[in-house]
Amino acid sequence: MKTIHTRVITFSPTHTSLKIARAVARGCQAAPAEELDLTCRQLRDTVRLGSDCLAVIAVPVYAGRVAPLALQRLKNVRGEQTPAVLLVVYGNRDYEDALVELRDAMTAQGFVPVAAGAFVGEHSYSRPGMPIAEGRPDEADLLLAEEFGRSARHKLDAAGGVEALAPFYIKGNVPYREVGKPTPQAPVWHEDDCTGCGTCVDCCPTMSIRMTDEGEVQTEPSTCIKCCACVKACPAGALTFDTPYTAMLHAKFSARREPEEFM
Ligand SMILES: Cc1cc2nc3c(=O)[nH]c(=O)nc-3n(C[C@H](O)[C@H](O)[C@H](O)COP(=O)(O)O)c2cc1C
């Protein structure tokens, strides 16, 4: 088998896309993959991946599209006829046009899709008492993801290179579904529970959280992307994101959805 370097490229505030990407990469090759995590990082210089690389690119679905900040962060990652496995991770509602949007963006940036998959991750708005895909990806998801990675690698090896890869069907529509302007909102800080550890400040992808000299945590609604990284990372449960969507999603989208694969 030809030596090929797997690069895992993710934007993943609550780590579900990252978990899927790592499992897929494990299936793609034996050696551990190099990782490029764009969650809290805007690349200043362009990263170029050659055709000796296999890129595993995973991003979350927001409103049936690729999370806008993920697309923006990915802009500085360029391929040169670089094979890629494209992954979107969604919170058990639907992924609508996100996977075709990711395909189009990455193809325009020099990547050649080998396989594409939509996997399920715990919804950012899932809460104790109102779970939405709680604990996913679980062991079964990760086994499927790894197997999917193996199949993608097999497809690439059997083709003998990207030149022999033909475009393939991916579920989703062009033009992509329209998304309205988001209403500014940010997590609420609960002073009595806070231990002042600063985890929330460190994990925010948009630097929308600051801690004052007095130890007060301030969240900025105008730049918050509602990813809930801080809510899930806070060891003391001192941040909550309160939205009526949680109850609606819990009521309507509790039936387990399974990963969908295209290649
Ligand atoms: C603003 C926002 C919009 C979302 N929109 C959708 C959606 O349209 N469909 C869905 O099933 N899940 C949706 N989700 C849930 C995420 O796709 C899901 O939790 C995903 O696993 C998060 O990925 P991450 O762990 O890599 O951050 C949304 C989450 C957020 C924060």
The ligand as a MOL file (V3000), in Angstrom:
LIG
                    3D

  0  0  0     0  0            999 V3000
M  V30 BEGIN CTAB
M  V30 COUNTS 31 33 0 0 0
M  V30 BEGIN ATOM
M  V30 1 C -26.1910 27.3760 15.9820 0
M  V30 2 C -26.3750 25.8870 15.8420 0
M  V30 3 C -27.1590 25.3870 14.8230 0
M  V30 4 C -27.3370 23.9990 14.6890 0
M  V30 5 N -28.0900 23.5240 13.6530 0
M  V30 6 C -28.3010 22.1870 13.5320 0
M  V30 7 C -29.0920 21.6610 12.4650 0
M  V30 8 O -29.5550 22.3630 11.5810 0
M  V30 9 N -29.3450 20.3130 12.4580 0
M  V30 10 C -28.8490 19.4870 13.4310 0
M  V30 11 O -29.1970 18.3050 13.4030 0
M  V30 12 N -28.0300 19.9420 14.4080 0
M  V30 13 C -27.7270 21.2640 14.4670 0
M  V30 14 N -26.8960 21.7380 15.4490 0
M  V30 15 C -26.2020 20.7750 16.3400 0
M  V30 16 C -24.7670 20.5000 15.8890 0
M  V30 17 O -24.7050 20.2470 14.5090 0
M  V30 18 C -24.2350 19.2570 16.6230 0
M  V30 19 O -24.3650 19.3980 18.0050 0
M  V30 20 C -22.7990 18.9320 16.2880 0
M  V30 21 O -22.5440 17.6480 16.8180 0
M  V30 22 C -21.8130 19.9330 16.8740 0
M  V30 23 O -20.5160 19.6390 16.4140 0
M  V30 24 P -19.1690 19.8860 17.2790 0
M  V30 25 O -19.2780 18.9700 18.4780 0
M  V30 26 O -18.0810 19.4590 16.3790 0
M  V30 27 O -19.1300 21.3100 17.6810 0
M  V30 28 C -26.7080 23.1040 15.6060 0
M  V30 29 C -25.9180 23.6280 16.6170 0
M  V30 30 C -25.7480 25.0080 16.7470 0
M  V30 31 C -24.8740 25.5350 17.8380 0
M  V30 END ATOM
M  V30 BEGIN BOND
M  V30 1 1 1 2
M  V30 2 1 2 3
M  V30 3 2 2 30
M  V30 4 2 3 4
M  V30 5 1 4 5
M  V30 6 1 4 28
M  V30 7 2 5 6
M  V30 8 1 6 7
M  V30 9 1 6 13
M  V30 10 2 7 8
M  V30 11 1 7 9
M  V30 12 1 9 10
M  V30 13 2 10 11
M  V30 14 1 10 12
M  V30 15 2 12 13
M  V30 16 1 13 14
M  V30 17 1 14 15
M  V30 18 1 14 28
M  V30 19 1 15 16
M  V30 20 1 16 17
M  V30 21 1 16 18
M  V30 22 1 18 19
M  V30 23 1 18 20
M  V30 24 1 20 21
M  V30 25 1 20 22
M  V30 26 1 22 23
M  V30 27 1 23 24
M  V30 28 2 24 25
M  V30 29 1 24 26
M  V30 30 1 24 27
M  V30 31 2 28 29
M  V30 32 1 29 30
M  V30 33 1 30 31
M  V30 END BOND
M  V30 END CTAB
M  END
